[in-house]
Every structure is written in structure tokens, then in C-alpha cells.
Amino acid sequence: MLSVSTGEPSCQAEDHPARLIDDVRQAIPERLGPLLDSYRNYLLLLATTQIDDKLRARLSPSDLVQETMLGAYRDFTQFRGGSERELLAWLRQILINRLHVFVQRHVLSAKRDVRREFSLDDMGVALARSSANLRAACVLADSAPSPSTTVIRRENAVVLADQLADMAPLYRDVIVLRNLQGLSFDQVAQRLNRSCGATRMLWLRAIKQLREQMGTENEVETL
């Protein structure tokens, strides 16, 4: 089964990413940890879509995310952006770079037939596709926010990742498999060991719950 860690919401009102980025640059280094940790669910969701069963035996999504976080913490002075969107793009690049390093060290040095199964260029394309699928899922789950909610504009994909982390594992799995990995209902049913009809109903219930969760959350900004 897919595994996405649960955690606290990405950032509170007083911890908006742009403010945290500015704080770190104003020599408040203790703000960097909370800033990066607020994207753990987002990165874990993307990592889950990149590591198939062959790689999962050697590298878990959580390990890849941890390597990404450590690299981002170490190299944050190289980040030149100022917005959350720019930070997400930078973190995605670190994630794919860390995956490249792992594959080069532990996979491509192995048998020739294994080498053919993993193309580094294909990994970059796959990550871009997963990001696009995540944006599409945001539209699918989007609901109008309540007028009474406090407006905190966050990137929609980050909010969605946090919401998925709070869902029941089966609901989360069916959305990830169907909407992020782009599998057919037949393929999802096989992965979940259910009939195709039962899988469709499960997906509909999961999407309904996700829309309800997103509708009660703060206003989000589409990527």
C-alpha cells in the first residue's frame, strides 16, 4: 500500500511561507526547519509516485524525502526565489536529483537489464507528470471556501497533500493511484484487491470526502 505520513497543517497564519523565507534570510535560521517541514507531506506524495515496486525494495519514499529535506536545509543559501511556488520548484528539483544519485549508485551500476529499466530522463518527465496530475487533482477536489474562514493563500497542491495525509489510508490510496499515478480503474482495483465497481465507488466516496475537507479549509491558490 502507499504510505503518506500524517502531520500538522503546513503553516499557520503567522508562518506564511514568504514570511518564513524572509525570516531565514534575515538571519533567523531556526525558522528554516518549520518552513521545510511544512512541505513534507507534499514531497512524500510526489516521492510515492516516483518509486515503483522495483525501487521500493531499496529506497522508501520517506527516505527519499528525508534526503531531500537534508539537502534543502544544507543548500538553502542557494535558493534565490521568494515565493512558495518558487520554493516548491526548487524542492522538486532536489528530490529528483537525490533520486538520480540513488539510482546511479545503486541501480545503474547493477545488471545491464536493470539499467535499461531506469532512465534518468524518464524520471524527470515522470515527476513533471505527477506534479501536473497533482494540480489536476486540486481542481477536482476544489470547493468554494466558507466566507467565514480566514484567508491564507497557500499553494493548492500543498494544501491537498496535507488533506490527503489526514484521510483514511484506503481513501488516500485510491486517490493517489487514480489521480496522481493516472492508473485506470481496472489497474487500481487490481492494486487494491477489489472489484472495479467497488473501486469506483470507493474513489467517489474518497473524492467526496476530500472536497468536503477542502471546502472547510482556508482559501487556497491554484498552482
C-alpha positions in Angstrom: 0.0 0.0 0.0 1.0 3.6 -0.5 2.2 5.4 2.6 1.9 9.1 3.2 2.8 10.5 6.6 0.4 12.4 8.7 1.4 15.7 10.3 0.3 19.2 11.3 -1.1 21.6 8.7 1.6 23.2 6.5 1.8 26.7 8.0 -0.2 28.7 10.4 -1.2 32.3 9.6 1.8 33.8 11.3 4.0 31.3 9.5 3.2 32.1 5.9 6.0 30.7 3.6 7.0 34.1 2.2 7.4 35.4 5.7 9.4 32.4 6.8 11.7 32.7 3.8 12.3 36.3 4.6 12.9 35.5 8.3 15.6 32.9 7.3 17.3 35.5 5.1 17.1 38.0 7.9 19.4 35.7 9.9 16.7 33.8 11.8 17.9 30.2 11.0 15.6 28.5 13.4 12.7 29.4 11.0 14.2 27.2 8.3 13.2 23.9 9.9 9.5 24.7 10.2 9.5 26.1 6.7 10.9 23.0 5.1 9.0 20.6 7.3 5.7 22.2 6.1 6.3 20.6 2.7 7.0 17.1 4.0 3.5 15.7 3.0 3.8 17.4 -0.4 7.2 15.9 -1.1 6.2 12.5 0.2 3.2 12.4 -2.1 5.4 13.1 -5.1 8.1 10.6 -3.9 5.4 8.0 -3.6 4.5 8.4 -7.3 8.2 8.1 -8.3 9.3 4.9 -6.5 7.8 1.8 -8.0 7.9 -1.7 -6.5 11.4 -2.4 -8.0 12.9 0.7 -6.4 10.8 0.5 -3.2 12.7 -2.7 -2.2 15.9 -0.5 -2.0 14.5 3.0 -1.2 11.4 4.1 0.6 9.6 7.4 -0.3 10.2 8.6 3.3 13.9 8.0 3.0 14.0 9.9 -0.3 12.1 12.8 1.3 14.5 12.8 4.3 17.4 13.1 1.9 15.6 15.9 0.1 15.0 17.8 3.3 18.6 17.4 4.4 19.8 18.7 1.1 17.5 21.6 1.1 18.5 22.6 4.7 22.2 22.4 3.8 21.9 24.3 0.5 19.2 26.8 1.3 21.5 29.7 0.7 21.4 28.7 -3.0 17.7 29.3 -3.2 17.1 32.6 -5.0 13.3 32.7 -5.0 10.9 34.5 -2.7 7.6 32.8 -3.2 6.1 29.4 -2.2 5.8 28.4 -5.8 9.5 29.0 -6.5 10.3 27.1 -3.3 8.2 24.1 -4.4 10.0 24.0 -7.8 13.4 24.1 -6.0 12.4 21.3 -3.7 11.1 19.2 -6.5 14.4 19.6 -8.3 16.3 18.5 -5.2 14.0 15.5 -4.9 14.7 14.3 -8.4 18.4 15.0 -8.1 18.6 12.8 -4.9 16.6 10.1 -6.8 19.1 10.3 -9.7 22.0 9.9 -7.3 20.5 6.9 -5.7 19.7 5.2 -9.0 23.2 5.9 -10.3 24.8 4.5 -7.3 22.6 1.5 -6.5 20.8 0.6 -9.7 22.6 1.7 -12.8 25.8 0.0 -11.5 24.0 -3.3 -11.4 23.0 -5.6 -14.3 22.6 -4.3 -17.8 18.9 -5.3 -17.9 18.2 -3.3 -14.8 20.0 -0.3 -16.3 17.5 -0.3 -19.2 14.6 -0.2 -16.8 15.5 3.1 -15.3 16.0 6.2 -17.5 17.1 9.3 -15.6 15.4 11.5 -18.2 12.2 9.5 -17.8 12.3 10.1 -14.1 12.3 13.8 -14.7 9.4 13.5 -17.1 7.5 11.3 -14.6 8.0 13.8 -11.8 6.6 16.6 -14.0 3.7 14.4 -14.9 3.0 13.6 -11.2 3.1 17.4 -10.4 0.6 18.0 -13.3 -1.6 15.2 -12.0 -1.5 16.7 -8.5 -2.6 20.1 -9.9 -5.4 18.4 -11.7 -6.5 16.6 -8.5 -6.5 20.1 -6.9 -9.1 21.2 -9.4 -11.1 18.0 -8.9 -11.2 18.5 -5.1 -11.7 22.3 -5.1 -14.6 23.7 -3.3 -15.5 27.3 -2.5 -14.2 28.3 0.9 -16.5 29.4 3.6 -16.8 33.2 3.8 -16.1 33.0 7.5 -12.7 31.3 7.1 -9.5 33.3 7.5 -7.9 33.8 4.1 -4.4 32.3 4.0 -3.3 31.8 0.4 -1.3 28.6 0.1 -0.4 26.7 -3.0 -3.3 24.3 -3.6 -1.1 21.3 -4.1 0.4 21.7 -0.6 -3.0 22.0 1.0 -4.2 19.0 -0.9 -1.2 16.9 0.2 -1.9 17.8 3.8 -5.5 16.9 3.4 -4.7 13.5 1.9 -2.3 12.8 4.8 -5.3 13.2 7.1 -7.5 10.8 5.2 -8.0 7.1 5.9 -5.3 5.1 4.1 -7.7 3.4 1.7 -9.3 6.7 0.6 -5.8 8.2 0.2 -4.5 5.2 -1.8 -7.3 5.2 -4.3 -6.9 9.0 -5.0 -3.1 8.7 -5.3 -3.3 5.7 -7.6 -6.1 7.1 -9.8 -5.4 10.8 -9.9 -1.7 11.1 -9.2 -0.4 8.0 -10.8 -3.0 8.0 -13.5 -3.9 4.3 -13.3 -7.1 3.0 -14.9 -9.9 1.8 -12.6 -9.0 -1.7 -13.5 -5.4 -1.2 -12.5 -6.4 0.5 -9.3 -8.8 -2.3 -8.5 -6.0 -4.9 -9.0 -3.7 -2.9 -6.7 -6.3 -2.7 -4.0 -7.6 -6.2 -4.5 -11.2 -5.1 -5.1 -13.6 -5.3 -8.0 -13.7 -2.5 -10.5 -17.2 -1.5 -9.4 -16.2 -1.4 -5.8 -13.1 0.6 -6.6 -15.2 3.2 -8.5 -17.5 3.6 -5.5 -14.6 3.9 -3.1 -13.0 6.6 -5.3 -16.3 8.6 -5.4 -16.6 8.4 -1.7 -12.9 9.4 -1.3 -13.3 12.4 -3.6 -16.5 13.5 -1.8 -14.7 13.5 1.5 -11.7 15.3 0.1 -14.0 18.0 -1.4 -15.7 18.4 2.0 -12.3 18.7 3.7 -11.1 21.3 1.2 -14.3 23.2 1.5 -13.9 23.7 5.2 -10.2 24.8 4.9 -8.7 28.2 4.2 -8.8 29.7 0.8 -6.1 28.2 -1.5 -4.5 29.4 -4.6 -4.4 27.2 -7.7 -0.9 26.4 -9.0 
